[in-house]
Amino acid sequence: MLDLFPADFDRDRLGSGLQELREKRIYVGTSSWKYEGWLGMLYDRANYENRGRFSKMRFDQECISEYSQFFPTVCVDAGYYRFPDERYLEKLIRQVPSDFVFTWKITDEITLRRFPKLPRFGERKGELNPNFLNADLCCQSILRLLESYREQTGPLIFEFAEFRLSDFRGCDDFLEQLDHFFSSLPSGWSYAVEIRTEEFFTAAYLALLARHRVAHVLSQWSYMPEVNEQLNQPNISTADFKVARFLLRRGRSYERAVQLFSPYRETKEVNEPARAAARSLIFDLPQKDGKPIFCYINNRLEGNALNTIWSLRTW
């Protein structure tokens, strides 16, 4: 087993290095932030104690403030599971600096083609989603609320869970619906698409995104090509910014990663190809095309996202 915390990990040095990158329009952060496994590493436990006892409620509600002292951005994974509300947004935004950037995952109410057979979907389990790619719903339930916080809103990620191929007449069917969807959305936002069905990762898909100036999310995921392979695809850059999310080792399920790595206190394995791809995105590509980059690391890639990001440093 690897060391619990690398002996040289220093959150202040990390923060300084990430700030230097931010000044170059390179935003490096994590996927979500409410991890108790980071206490004593990124978070000071004393900040979340009440009468000497750790308060999970205080931690969940307030740790974004401490996170934002060291990171310039975060991906709000919770956005995938429910629509944001004004009270939540206001409380979140007022805890962070004015130049902090939130990248949002758009709720699955818009991106699921068919509802999974999970308890949270109730009677809708297994049914086709009538709100799939509903542009009006996206505008009214998400964009309208984010408008007041536009300066701190980064990419808006439409994550499409792995499709059943039988749910479409083919890849072209999906692309036609995606084309109509982005044609119906207002301009001026940084839209991005994360697909998880390798068969749909085609030249036609990239061309469609490019027409709408929508970014393809370079996603390290169970059923997608490695990010370094995606980077070598012709015309992979489809927008005036880039987004990458390093989530899972290829071939490993989400459930297995949770089982292996939770509660995310330590690095349990090293994924060197993913690290190499992240280094290339952060330190090499910006010098070539000058496009802003948003790069997010997940605990379930190696066991601890903080350690993974620390390993990428050049400072």
ChimeraX commands (.cxc) that place a marker at each C-alpha (Angstrom):
marker #1 position 0.00,0.00,0.00 radius 0.5
marker #1 position 1.20,3.52,-0.75 radius 0.5
marker #1 position 1.78,6.09,1.98 radius 0.5
marker #1 position -1.41,7.49,3.49 radius 0.5
marker #1 position -0.34,11.07,2.75 radius 0.5
marker #1 position 2.81,11.89,0.76 radius 0.5
marker #1 position 5.31,13.30,3.23 radius 0.5
marker #1 position 5.84,16.42,1.14 radius 0.5
marker #1 position 2.15,17.28,0.55 radius 0.5
marker #1 position 1.65,20.95,1.31 radius 0.5
marker #1 position -1.73,22.54,0.76 radius 0.5
marker #1 position -0.26,26.04,0.73 radius 0.5
marker #1 position 2.26,25.15,-1.97 radius 0.5
marker #1 position -0.51,23.40,-3.85 radius 0.5
marker #1 position -2.69,26.49,-3.66 radius 0.5
marker #1 position 0.12,28.76,-4.85 radius 0.5
marker #1 position 0.86,26.50,-7.80 radius 0.5
marker #1 position -2.78,26.24,-8.81 radius 0.5
marker #1 position -3.13,30.01,-8.59 radius 0.5
marker #1 position -0.21,30.43,-10.99 radius 0.5
marker #1 position -1.94,28.07,-13.41 radius 0.5
marker #1 position -5.23,29.94,-13.04 radius 0.5
marker #1 position -3.50,33.14,-14.14 radius 0.5
marker #1 position -2.69,31.28,-17.36 radius 0.5
marker #1 position -6.37,30.25,-17.70 radius 0.5
marker #1 position -5.63,26.69,-16.59 radius 0.5
marker #1 position -8.18,25.68,-13.98 radius 0.5
marker #1 position -7.40,22.53,-12.01 radius 0.5
marker #1 position -9.80,21.19,-9.41 radius 0.5
marker #1 position -11.62,18.14,-8.15 radius 0.5
marker #1 position -14.94,16.46,-8.85 radius 0.5
marker #1 position -16.95,17.48,-5.78 radius 0.5
marker #1 position -15.37,18.57,-2.51 radius 0.5
marker #1 position -17.28,17.18,0.52 radius 0.5
marker #1 position -14.94,14.34,1.45 radius 0.5
marker #1 position -14.22,13.65,5.11 radius 0.5
marker #1 position -11.22,11.64,3.94 radius 0.5
marker #1 position -9.54,14.97,3.18 radius 0.5
marker #1 position -9.68,16.11,6.81 radius 0.5
marker #1 position -6.16,16.70,8.06 radius 0.5
marker #1 position -4.96,17.06,4.49 radius 0.5
marker #1 position -6.91,19.86,2.81 radius 0.5
marker #1 position -9.37,20.57,5.59 radius 0.5
marker #1 position -8.67,21.56,9.19 radius 0.5
marker #1 position -10.95,19.42,11.38 radius 0.5
marker #1 position -11.11,22.17,14.03 radius 0.5
marker #1 position -13.09,24.35,11.60 radius 0.5
marker #1 position -15.97,21.88,11.69 radius 0.5
marker #1 position -16.15,21.02,15.37 radius 0.5
marker #1 position -18.96,21.98,17.68 radius 0.5
marker #1 position -18.10,21.73,21.37 radius 0.5
marker #1 position -15.18,19.50,20.51 radius 0.5
marker #1 position -17.16,17.12,18.30 radius 0.5
marker #1 position -16.98,16.95,14.51 radius 0.5
marker #1 position -20.15,18.26,12.84 radius 0.5
marker #1 position -20.85,16.59,9.51 radius 0.5
marker #1 position -23.59,19.13,8.81 radius 0.5
marker #1 position -21.21,22.05,9.29 radius 0.5
marker #1 position -18.59,20.32,7.18 radius 0.5
marker #1 position -20.99,19.66,4.29 radius 0.5
marker #1 position -22.36,23.19,4.36 radius 0.5
marker #1 position -19.14,25.15,4.87 radius 0.5
marker #1 position -16.10,23.25,3.59 radius 0.5
marker #1 position -16.38,24.84,0.12 radius 0.5
marker #1 position -15.00,28.01,1.74 radius 0.5
marker #1 position -11.82,26.27,2.86 radius 0.5
marker #1 position -11.58,24.38,-0.44 radius 0.5
marker #1 position -11.69,27.65,-2.38 radius 0.5
marker #1 position -8.70,29.00,-0.44 radius 0.5
marker #1 position -6.52,26.52,-2.33 radius 0.5
marker #1 position -8.39,25.55,-5.51 radius 0.5
marker #1 position -9.62,27.94,-8.22 radius 0.5
marker #1 position -12.47,25.71,-9.41 radius 0.5
marker #1 position -14.61,22.67,-8.66 radius 0.5
marker #1 position -16.97,20.46,-10.64 radius 0.5
marker #1 position -20.39,20.34,-8.96 radius 0.5
marker #1 position -21.24,16.69,-9.46 radius 0.5
marker #1 position -24.36,17.07,-7.30 radius 0.5
marker #1 position -25.93,19.08,-10.11 radius 0.5
marker #1 position -26.44,15.80,-11.96 radius 0.5
marker #1 position -28.92,14.52,-9.39 radius 0.5
marker #1 position -31.22,17.50,-8.94 radius 0.5
marker #1 position -31.94,20.93,-10.30 radius 0.5
marker #1 position -30.22,23.77,-8.44 radius 0.5
marker #1 position -32.33,26.15,-6.38 radius 0.5
marker #1 position -31.75,29.82,-5.66 radius 0.5
marker #1 position -31.13,29.38,-1.95 radius 0.5
marker #1 position -28.50,26.71,-2.53 radius 0.5
marker #1 position -26.75,28.76,-5.21 radius 0.5
marker #1 position -26.68,31.94,-3.14 radius 0.5
marker #1 position -25.23,30.15,-0.12 radius 0.5
marker #1 position -22.62,28.38,-2.24 radius 0.5
marker #1 position -21.48,31.46,-4.15 radius 0.5
marker #1 position -21.12,33.74,-1.13 radius 0.5
marker #1 position -18.62,31.37,0.50 radius 0.5
marker #1 position -16.02,31.59,-2.28 radius 0.5
marker #1 position -13.82,34.33,-3.82 radius 0.5
marker #1 position -15.26,36.30,-6.72 radius 0.5
marker #1 position -12.86,34.67,-9.20 radius 0.5
marker #1 position -13.70,31.10,-8.16 radius 0.5
marker #1 position -15.28,29.06,-10.99 radius 0.5
marker #1 position -17.99,26.43,-10.67 radius 0.5
marker #1 position -18.34,23.87,-13.44 radius 0.5
marker #1 position -21.80,22.32,-13.36 radius 0.5
marker #1 position -23.02,18.90,-14.34 radius 0.5
marker #1 position -26.51,19.30,-15.79 radius 0.5
marker #1 position -29.23,17.24,-14.16 radius 0.5
marker #1 position -29.92,13.77,-15.51 radius 0.5
marker #1 position -33.56,14.76,-15.95 radius 0.5
marker #1 position -32.33,16.24,-19.23 radius 0.5
marker #1 position -29.55,13.82,-20.21 radius 0.5
marker #1 position -30.95,10.37,-19.43 radius 0.5
marker #1 position -32.46,8.67,-22.46 radius 0.5
marker #1 position -33.99,5.97,-20.27 radius 0.5
marker #1 position -34.34,6.01,-16.49 radius 0.5
marker #1 position -32.09,3.42,-14.82 radius 0.5
marker #1 position -33.65,0.77,-12.63 radius 0.5
marker #1 position -32.67,2.53,-9.43 radius 0.5
marker #1 position -34.89,3.23,-6.41 radius 0.5
marker #1 position -34.66,7.01,-6.77 radius 0.5
marker #1 position -36.56,6.88,-10.05 radius 0.5
marker #1 position -39.59,5.17,-8.54 radius 0.5
marker #1 position -42.25,4.21,-11.08 radius 0.5
marker #1 position -40.18,5.71,-13.90 radius 0.5
marker #1 position -37.53,2.97,-13.63 radius 0.5
marker #1 position -36.77,1.53,-17.06 radius 0.5
marker #1 position -39.00,4.02,-18.89 radius 0.5
marker #1 position -37.93,6.38,-21.66 radius 0.5
marker #1 position -37.38,9.91,-20.39 radius 0.5
marker #1 position -39.89,12.37,-21.90 radius 0.5
marker #1 position -37.59,15.29,-20.96 radius 0.5
marker #1 position -34.54,13.92,-22.76 radius 0.5
marker #1 position -32.77,16.93,-24.31 radius 0.5
marker #1 position -35.58,19.29,-23.36 radius 0.5
marker #1 position -34.10,22.71,-24.12 radius 0.5
marker #1 position -36.96,24.66,-22.52 radius 0.5
marker #1 position -36.54,22.76,-19.26 radius 0.5
marker #1 position -32.81,23.42,-19.32 radius 0.5
marker #1 position -33.34,27.14,-19.84 radius 0.5
marker #1 position -36.01,27.56,-17.18 radius 0.5
marker #1 position -34.67,25.24,-14.50 radius 0.5
marker #1 position -30.92,25.77,-14.87 radius 0.5
marker #1 position -29.75,28.64,-17.06 radius 0.5
marker #1 position -32.27,31.09,-15.61 radius 0.5
marker #1 position -30.96,30.42,-12.10 radius 0.5
marker #1 position -27.29,30.53,-13.08 radius 0.5
marker #1 position -27.68,33.83,-14.93 radius 0.5
marker #1 position -27.15,35.83,-11.72 radius 0.5
marker #1 position -23.85,34.01,-11.17 radius 0.5
marker #1 position -22.62,33.96,-14.73 radius 0.5
marker #1 position -19.18,35.38,-13.92 radius 0.5
marker #1 position -18.48,32.39,-11.69 radius 0.5
marker #1 position -20.03,29.79,-13.97 radius 0.5
marker #1 position -17.61,27.72,-16.02 radius 0.5
marker #1 position -18.47,24.87,-18.38 radius 0.5
marker #1 position -21.93,23.32,-18.22 radius 0.5
marker #1 position -21.47,19.59,-18.71 radius 0.5
marker #1 position -24.15,17.43,-20.28 radius 0.5
marker #1 position -23.14,13.96,-19.15 radius 0.5
marker #1 position -24.80,11.14,-21.08 radius 0.5
marker #1 position -24.71,7.85,-19.22 radius 0.5
marker #1 position -23.92,4.80,-21.33 radius 0.5
marker #1 position -26.76,4.34,-23.80 radius 0.5
marker #1 position -28.55,1.23,-24.84 radius 0.5
marker #1 position -27.92,1.20,-28.56 radius 0.5
marker #1 position -31.53,0.04,-29.01 radius 0.5
marker #1 position -32.77,3.35,-27.58 radius 0.5
marker #1 position -31.78,5.08,-30.83 radius 0.5
marker #1 position -32.08,4.27,-34.50 radius 0.5
marker #1 position -28.31,4.60,-34.56 radius 0.5
marker #1 position -25.69,7.20,-33.75 radius 0.5
marker #1 position -27.18,9.58,-36.32 radius 0.5
marker #1 position -30.47,9.57,-34.40 radius 0.5
marker #1 position -28.70,10.74,-31.24 radius 0.5
marker #1 position -26.76,13.37,-33.17 radius 0.5
marker #1 position -29.93,14.74,-34.78 radius 0.5
marker #1 position -31.51,15.19,-31.35 radius 0.5
marker #1 position -28.32,16.73,-29.97 radius 0.5
marker #1 position -28.14,19.11,-32.93 radius 0.5
marker #1 position -31.70,20.29,-32.35 radius 0.5
marker #1 position -31.03,20.69,-28.62 radius 0.5
marker #1 position -27.99,22.93,-28.99 radius 0.5
marker #1 position -29.70,24.89,-31.76 radius 0.5
marker #1 position -32.44,25.68,-29.22 radius 0.5
marker #1 position -30.19,26.79,-26.36 radius 0.5
marker #1 position -29.05,30.41,-25.94 radius 0.5
marker #1 position -25.49,31.29,-26.87 radius 0.5
marker #1 position -22.96,32.77,-24.49 radius 0.5
marker #1 position -22.58,29.77,-22.19 radius 0.5
marker #1 position -19.71,27.27,-22.21 radius 0.5
marker #1 position -21.48,24.04,-23.08 radius 0.5
marker #1 position -19.69,20.68,-22.98 radius 0.5
marker #1 position -20.73,17.09,-23.70 radius 0.5
marker #1 position -19.48,14.00,-21.91 radius 0.5
marker #1 position -20.47,10.78,-23.62 radius 0.5
marker #1 position -19.91,7.36,-22.12 radius 0.5
marker #1 position -20.79,5.19,-25.11 radius 0.5
marker #1 position -17.68,4.52,-27.17 radius 0.5
marker #1 position -19.68,3.65,-30.29 radius 0.5
marker #1 position -20.96,7.24,-30.38 radius 0.5
marker #1 position -17.48,8.77,-30.16 radius 0.5
marker #1 position -17.20,9.39,-33.90 radius 0.5
marker #1 position -15.96,11.99,-36.35 radius 0.5
marker #1 position -19.58,13.01,-36.97 radius 0.5
marker #1 position -20.11,13.57,-33.25 radius 0.5
marker #1 position -17.03,15.80,-33.02 radius 0.5
marker #1 position -18.06,17.70,-36.14 radius 0.5
marker #1 position -21.49,18.42,-34.67 radius 0.5
marker #1 position -19.98,19.75,-31.45 radius 0.5
marker #1 position -17.60,21.92,-33.44 radius 0.5
marker #1 position -20.50,23.43,-35.41 radius 0.5
marker #1 position -22.10,24.50,-32.15 radius 0.5
marker #1 position -18.77,25.38,-30.47 radius 0.5
marker #1 position -19.49,22.86,-27.74 radius 0.5
marker #1 position -16.55,21.15,-26.03 radius 0.5
marker #1 position -16.08,17.39,-25.97 radius 0.5
marker #1 position -15.25,16.38,-22.40 radius 0.5
marker #1 position -12.06,14.34,-22.36 radius 0.5
marker #1 position -13.30,11.75,-19.91 radius 0.5
marker #1 position -11.23,9.01,-18.30 radius 0.5
marker #1 position -14.10,6.56,-17.84 radius 0.5
marker #1 position -14.85,2.84,-17.68 radius 0.5
marker #1 position -16.14,2.44,-21.22 radius 0.5
marker #1 position -14.36,5.20,-23.13 radius 0.5
marker #1 position -10.91,5.27,-24.76 radius 0.5
marker #1 position -8.11,6.54,-22.53 radius 0.5
marker #1 position -7.78,10.33,-22.51 radius 0.5
marker #1 position -4.39,10.12,-24.22 radius 0.5
marker #1 position -6.08,8.20,-27.06 radius 0.5
marker #1 position -8.87,10.77,-27.28 radius 0.5
marker #1 position -6.32,13.58,-27.49 radius 0.5
marker #1 position -4.85,11.94,-30.59 radius 0.5
marker #1 position -8.17,11.92,-32.43 radius 0.5
marker #1 position -8.38,14.34,-35.38 radius 0.5
marker #1 position -10.42,17.47,-34.65 radius 0.5
marker #1 position -10.75,16.63,-30.96 radius 0.5
marker #1 position -10.75,20.33,-30.04 radius 0.5
marker #1 position -14.32,21.43,-30.78 radius 0.5
marker #1 position -14.64,24.68,-28.81 radius 0.5
marker #1 position -12.60,27.66,-27.63 radius 0.5
marker #1 position -11.96,25.92,-24.29 radius 0.5
marker #1 position -11.15,22.39,-23.14 radius 0.5
marker #1 position -12.63,20.23,-20.39 radius 0.5
marker #1 position -11.15,17.02,-18.97 radius 0.5
marker #1 position -12.41,14.77,-16.19 radius 0.5
marker #1 position -10.29,11.96,-14.82 radius 0.5
marker #1 position -12.79,9.65,-13.17 radius 0.5
marker #1 position -12.15,5.91,-13.42 radius 0.5
marker #1 position -9.64,3.42,-14.73 radius 0.5
marker #1 position -10.87,1.99,-18.04 radius 0.5
marker #1 position -12.75,-1.27,-17.47 radius 0.5
marker #1 position -13.48,-0.58,-13.79 radius 0.5
marker #1 position -17.04,0.07,-12.63 radius 0.5
marker #1 position -18.00,2.99,-10.43 radius 0.5
marker #1 position -19.24,0.59,-7.74 radius 0.5
marker #1 position -15.93,-1.30,-7.72 radius 0.5
marker #1 position -13.96,1.94,-7.41 radius 0.5
marker #1 position -16.06,3.01,-4.43 radius 0.5
marker #1 position -15.44,-0.37,-2.82 radius 0.5
marker #1 position -11.70,-0.15,-3.42 radius 0.5
marker #1 position -11.03,3.46,-2.53 radius 0.5
marker #1 position -13.61,4.77,-0.06 radius 0.5
marker #1 position -13.24,6.82,2.18 radius 0.5
marker #1 position -10.60,8.35,-0.12 radius 0.5
marker #1 position -7.89,9.06,2.46 radius 0.5
marker #1 position -5.00,7.70,0.42 radius 0.5
marker #1 position -3.68,6.82,-3.00 radius 0.5
marker #1 position -4.08,3.09,-3.43 radius 0.5
marker #1 position -2.82,2.74,-7.00 radius 0.5
marker #1 position -1.11,4.92,-9.58 radius 0.5
marker #1 position -2.63,5.39,-13.03 radius 0.5
marker #1 position 0.39,6.68,-14.91 radius 0.5
marker #1 position -1.28,6.95,-18.36 radius 0.5
marker #1 position -3.98,9.17,-16.82 radius 0.5
marker #1 position -1.37,11.25,-15.01 radius 0.5
marker #1 position 0.61,11.66,-18.23 radius 0.5
marker #1 position -2.50,12.81,-20.09 radius 0.5
marker #1 position -3.34,15.29,-17.32 radius 0.5
marker #1 position 0.19,16.69,-17.36 radius 0.5
marker #1 position -0.01,17.13,-21.12 radius 0.5
marker #1 position -3.32,18.97,-20.84 radius 0.5
marker #1 position -2.12,21.23,-18.05 radius 0.5
marker #1 position 1.45,21.98,-19.08 radius 0.5
marker #1 position 1.82,21.28,-22.81 radius 0.5
marker #1 position -1.40,22.00,-24.73 radius 0.5
marker #1 position -2.01,25.52,-23.36 radius 0.5
marker #1 position 1.31,26.63,-24.82 radius 0.5
marker #1 position 0.26,25.29,-28.22 radius 0.5
marker #1 position -3.24,26.72,-28.65 radius 0.5
marker #1 position -3.76,29.13,-25.75 radius 0.5
marker #1 position -7.26,27.84,-24.98 radius 0.5
marker #1 position -8.53,27.83,-21.39 radius 0.5
marker #1 position -8.49,24.38,-19.80 radius 0.5
marker #1 position -10.68,23.02,-17.04 radius 0.5
marker #1 position -9.27,19.81,-15.58 radius 0.5
marker #1 position -10.96,17.86,-12.79 radius 0.5
marker #1 position -9.66,14.84,-10.88 radius 0.5
marker #1 position -11.89,12.37,-9.04 radius 0.5
marker #1 position -11.06,10.35,-5.92 radius 0.5
marker #1 position -12.10,7.17,-7.71 radius 0.5
marker #1 position -9.26,7.39,-10.21 radius 0.5
marker #1 position -6.51,6.44,-7.74 radius 0.5
marker #1 position -8.02,6.74,-4.27 radius 0.5
marker #1 position -7.31,10.37,-3.39 radius 0.5
marker #1 position -7.70,13.24,-5.87 radius 0.5
marker #1 position -5.54,15.61,-3.81 radius 0.5
marker #1 position -2.57,13.28,-4.03 radius 0.5
marker #1 position -3.14,12.79,-7.75 radius 0.5
marker #1 position -3.13,16.54,-8.38 radius 0.5
marker #1 position -0.08,16.98,-6.14 radius 0.5
marker #1 position 1.76,14.38,-8.23 radius 0.5
marker #1 position 1.26,16.49,-11.38 radius 0.5
marker #1 position 3.00,19.57,-10.01 radius 0.5
marker #1 position 6.09,21.19,-11.47 radius 0.5
marker #1 position 6.53,23.72,-8.66 radius 0.5
marker link #1:1,2 radius 0.2
marker link #1:2,3 radius 0.2
marker link #1:3,4 radius 0.2
marker link #1:4,5 radius 0.2
marker link #1:5,6 radius 0.2
marker link #1:6,7 radius 0.2
marker link #1:7,8 radius 0.2
marker link #1:8,9 radius 0.2
marker link #1:9,10 radius 0.2
marker link #1:10,11 radius 0.2
marker link #1:11,12 radius 0.2
marker link #1:12,13 radius 0.2
marker link #1:13,14 radius 0.2
marker link #1:14,15 radius 0.2
marker link #1:15,16 radius 0.2
marker link #1:16,17 radius 0.2
marker link #1:17,18 radius 0.2
marker link #1:18,19 radius 0.2
marker link #1:19,20 radius 0.2
marker link #1:20,21 radius 0.2
marker link #1:21,22 radius 0.2
marker link #1:22,23 radius 0.2
marker link #1:23,24 radius 0.2
marker link #1:24,25 radius 0.2
marker link #1:25,26 radius 0.2
marker link #1:26,27 radius 0.2
marker link #1:27,28 radius 0.2
marker link #1:28,29 radius 0.2
marker link #1:29,30 radius 0.2
marker link #1:30,31 radius 0.2
marker link #1:31,32 radius 0.2
marker link #1:32,33 radius 0.2
marker link #1:33,34 radius 0.2
marker link #1:34,35 radius 0.2
marker link #1:35,36 radius 0.2
marker link #1:36,37 radius 0.2
marker link #1:37,38 radius 0.2
marker link #1:38,39 radius 0.2
marker link #1:39,40 radius 0.2
marker link #1:40,41 radius 0.2
marker link #1:41,42 radius 0.2
marker link #1:42,43 radius 0.2
marker link #1:43,44 radius 0.2
marker link #1:44,45 radius 0.2
marker link #1:45,46 radius 0.2
marker link #1:46,47 radius 0.2
marker link #1:47,48 radius 0.2
marker link #1:48,49 radius 0.2
marker link #1:49,50 radius 0.2
marker link #1:50,51 radius 0.2
marker link #1:51,52 radius 0.2
marker link #1:52,53 radius 0.2
marker link #1:53,54 radius 0.2
marker link #1:54,55 radius 0.2
marker link #1:55,56 radius 0.2
marker link #1:56,57 radius 0.2
marker link #1:57,58 radius 0.2
marker link #1:58,59 radius 0.2
marker link #1:59,60 radius 0.2
marker link #1:60,61 radius 0.2
marker link #1:61,62 radius 0.2
marker link #1:62,63 radius 0.2
marker link #1:63,64 radius 0.2
marker link #1:64,65 radius 0.2
marker link #1:65,66 radius 0.2
marker link #1:66,67 radius 0.2
marker link #1:67,68 radius 0.2
marker link #1:68,69 radius 0.2
marker link #1:69,70 radius 0.2
marker link #1:70,71 radius 0.2
marker link #1:71,72 radius 0.2
marker link #1:72,73 radius 0.2
marker link #1:73,74 radius 0.2
marker link #1:74,75 radius 0.2
marker link #1:75,76 radius 0.2
marker link #1:76,77 radius 0.2
marker link #1:77,78 radius 0.2
marker link #1:78,79 radius 0.2
marker link #1:79,80 radius 0.2
marker link #1:80,81 radius 0.2
marker link #1:81,82 radius 0.2
marker link #1:82,83 radius 0.2
marker link #1:83,84 radius 0.2
marker link #1:84,85 radius 0.2
marker link #1:85,86 radius 0.2
marker link #1:86,87 radius 0.2
marker link #1:87,88 radius 0.2
marker link #1:88,89 radius 0.2
marker link #1:89,90 radius 0.2
marker link #1:90,91 radius 0.2
marker link #1:91,92 radius 0.2
marker link #1:92,93 radius 0.2
marker link #1:93,94 radius 0.2
marker link #1:94,95 radius 0.2
marker link #1:95,96 radius 0.2
marker link #1:96,97 radius 0.2
marker link #1:97,98 radius 0.2
marker link #1:98,99 radius 0.2
marker link #1:99,100 radius 0.2
marker link #1:100,101 radius 0.2
marker link #1:101,102 radius 0.2
marker link #1:102,103 radius 0.2
marker link #1:103,104 radius 0.2
marker link #1:104,105 radius 0.2
marker link #1:105,106 radius 0.2
marker link #1:106,107 radius 0.2
marker link #1:107,108 radius 0.2
marker link #1:108,109 radius 0.2
marker link #1:109,110 radius 0.2
marker link #1:110,111 radius 0.2
marker link #1:111,112 radius 0.2
marker link #1:112,113 radius 0.2
marker link #1:113,114 radius 0.2
marker link #1:114,115 radius 0.2
marker link #1:115,116 radius 0.2
marker link #1:116,117 radius 0.2
marker link #1:117,118 radius 0.2
marker link #1:118,119 radius 0.2
marker link #1:119,120 radius 0.2
marker link #1:120,121 radius 0.2
marker link #1:121,122 radius 0.2
marker link #1:122,123 radius 0.2
marker link #1:123,124 radius 0.2
marker link #1:124,125 radius 0.2
marker link #1:125,126 radius 0.2
marker link #1:126,127 radius 0.2
marker link #1:127,128 radius 0.2
marker link #1:128,129 radius 0.2
marker link #1:129,130 radius 0.2
marker link #1:130,131 radius 0.2
marker link #1:131,132 radius 0.2
marker link #1:132,133 radius 0.2
marker link #1:133,134 radius 0.2
marker link #1:134,135 radius 0.2
marker link #1:135,136 radius 0.2
marker link #1:136,137 radius 0.2
marker link #1:137,138 radius 0.2
marker link #1:138,139 radius 0.2
marker link #1:139,140 radius 0.2
marker link #1:140,141 radius 0.2
marker link #1:141,142 radius 0.2
marker link #1:142,143 radius 0.2
marker link #1:143,144 radius 0.2
marker link #1:144,145 radius 0.2
marker link #1:145,146 radius 0.2
marker link #1:146,147 radius 0.2
marker link #1:147,148 radius 0.2
marker link #1:148,149 radius 0.2
marker link #1:149,150 radius 0.2
marker link #1:150,151 radius 0.2
marker link #1:151,152 radius 0.2
marker link #1:152,153 radius 0.2
marker link #1:153,154 radius 0.2
marker link #1:154,155 radius 0.2
marker link #1:155,156 radius 0.2
marker link #1:156,157 radius 0.2
marker link #1:157,158 radius 0.2
marker link #1:158,159 radius 0.2
marker link #1:159,160 radius 0.2
marker link #1:160,161 radius 0.2
marker link #1:161,162 radius 0.2
marker link #1:162,163 radius 0.2
marker link #1:163,164 radius 0.2
marker link #1:164,165 radius 0.2
marker link #1:165,166 radius 0.2
marker link #1:166,167 radius 0.2
marker link #1:167,168 radius 0.2
marker link #1:168,169 radius 0.2
marker link #1:169,170 radius 0.2
marker link #1:170,171 radius 0.2
marker link #1:171,172 radius 0.2
marker link #1:172,173 radius 0.2
marker link #1:173,174 radius 0.2
marker link #1:174,175 radius 0.2
marker link #1:175,176 radius 0.2
marker link #1:176,177 radius 0.2
marker link #1:177,178 radius 0.2
marker link #1:178,179 radius 0.2
marker link #1:179,180 radius 0.2
marker link #1:180,181 radius 0.2
marker link #1:181,182 radius 0.2
marker link #1:182,183 radius 0.2
marker link #1:183,184 radius 0.2
marker link #1:184,185 radius 0.2
marker link #1:185,186 radius 0.2
marker link #1:186,187 radius 0.2
marker link #1:187,188 radius 0.2
marker link #1:188,189 radius 0.2
marker link #1:189,190 radius 0.2
marker link #1:190,191 radius 0.2
marker link #1:191,192 radius 0.2
marker link #1:192,193 radius 0.2
marker link #1:193,194 radius 0.2
marker link #1:194,195 radius 0.2
marker link #1:195,196 radius 0.2
marker link #1:196,197 radius 0.2
marker link #1:197,198 radius 0.2
marker link #1:198,199 radius 0.2
marker link #1:199,200 radius 0.2
marker link #1:200,201 radius 0.2
marker link #1:201,202 radius 0.2
marker link #1:202,203 radius 0.2
marker link #1:203,204 radius 0.2
marker link #1:204,205 radius 0.2
marker link #1:205,206 radius 0.2
marker link #1:206,207 radius 0.2
marker link #1:207,208 radius 0.2
marker link #1:208,209 radius 0.2
marker link #1:209,210 radius 0.2
marker link #1:210,211 radius 0.2
marker link #1:211,212 radius 0.2
marker link #1:212,213 radius 0.2
marker link #1:213,214 radius 0.2
marker link #1:214,215 radius 0.2
marker link #1:215,216 radius 0.2
marker link #1:216,217 radius 0.2
marker link #1:217,218 radius 0.2
marker link #1:218,219 radius 0.2
marker link #1:219,220 radius 0.2
marker link #1:220,221 radius 0.2
marker link #1:221,222 radius 0.2
marker link #1:222,223 radius 0.2
marker link #1:223,224 radius 0.2
marker link #1:224,225 radius 0.2
marker link #1:225,226 radius 0.2
marker link #1:226,227 radius 0.2
marker link #1:227,228 radius 0.2
marker link #1:228,229 radius 0.2
marker link #1:229,230 radius 0.2
marker link #1:230,231 radius 0.2
marker link #1:231,232 radius 0.2
marker link #1:232,233 radius 0.2
marker link #1:233,234 radius 0.2
marker link #1:234,235 radius 0.2
marker link #1:235,236 radius 0.2
marker link #1:236,237 radius 0.2
marker link #1:237,238 radius 0.2
marker link #1:238,239 radius 0.2
marker link #1:239,240 radius 0.2
marker link #1:240,241 radius 0.2
marker link #1:241,242 radius 0.2
marker link #1:242,243 radius 0.2
marker link #1:243,244 radius 0.2
marker link #1:244,245 radius 0.2
marker link #1:245,246 radius 0.2
marker link #1:246,247 radius 0.2
marker link #1:247,248 radius 0.2
marker link #1:248,249 radius 0.2
marker link #1:249,250 radius 0.2
marker link #1:250,251 radius 0.2
marker link #1:251,252 radius 0.2
marker link #1:252,253 radius 0.2
marker link #1:253,254 radius 0.2
marker link #1:254,255 radius 0.2
marker link #1:255,256 radius 0.2
marker link #1:256,257 radius 0.2
marker link #1:257,258 radius 0.2
marker link #1:258,259 radius 0.2
marker link #1:259,260 radius 0.2
marker link #1:260,261 radius 0.2
marker link #1:261,262 radius 0.2
marker link #1:262,263 radius 0.2
marker link #1:263,264 radius 0.2
marker link #1:264,265 radius 0.2
marker link #1:265,266 radius 0.2
marker link #1:266,267 radius 0.2
marker link #1:267,268 radius 0.2
marker link #1:268,269 radius 0.2
marker link #1:269,270 radius 0.2
marker link #1:270,271 radius 0.2
marker link #1:271,272 radius 0.2
marker link #1:272,273 radius 0.2
marker link #1:273,274 radius 0.2
marker link #1:274,275 radius 0.2
marker link #1:275,276 radius 0.2
marker link #1:276,277 radius 0.2
marker link #1:277,278 radius 0.2
marker link #1:278,279 radius 0.2
marker link #1:279,280 radius 0.2
marker link #1:280,281 radius 0.2
marker link #1:281,282 radius 0.2
marker link #1:282,283 radius 0.2
marker link #1:283,284 radius 0.2
marker link #1:284,285 radius 0.2
marker link #1:285,286 radius 0.2
marker link #1:286,287 radius 0.2
marker link #1:287,288 radius 0.2
marker link #1:288,289 radius 0.2
marker link #1:289,290 radius 0.2
marker link #1:290,291 radius 0.2
marker link #1:291,292 radius 0.2
marker link #1:292,293 radius 0.2
marker link #1:293,294 radius 0.2
marker link #1:294,295 radius 0.2
marker link #1:295,296 radius 0.2
marker link #1:296,297 radius 0.2
marker link #1:297,298 radius 0.2
marker link #1:298,299 radius 0.2
marker link #1:299,300 radius 0.2
marker link #1:300,301 radius 0.2
marker link #1:301,302 radius 0.2
marker link #1:302,303 radius 0.2
marker link #1:303,304 radius 0.2
marker link #1:304,305 radius 0.2
marker link #1:305,306 radius 0.2
marker link #1:306,307 radius 0.2
marker link #1:307,308 radius 0.2
marker link #1:308,309 radius 0.2
marker link #1:309,310 radius 0.2
marker link #1:310,311 radius 0.2
marker link #1:311,312 radius 0.2
marker link #1:312,313 radius 0.2
marker link #1:313,314 radius 0.2
marker link #1:314,315 radius 0.2
view
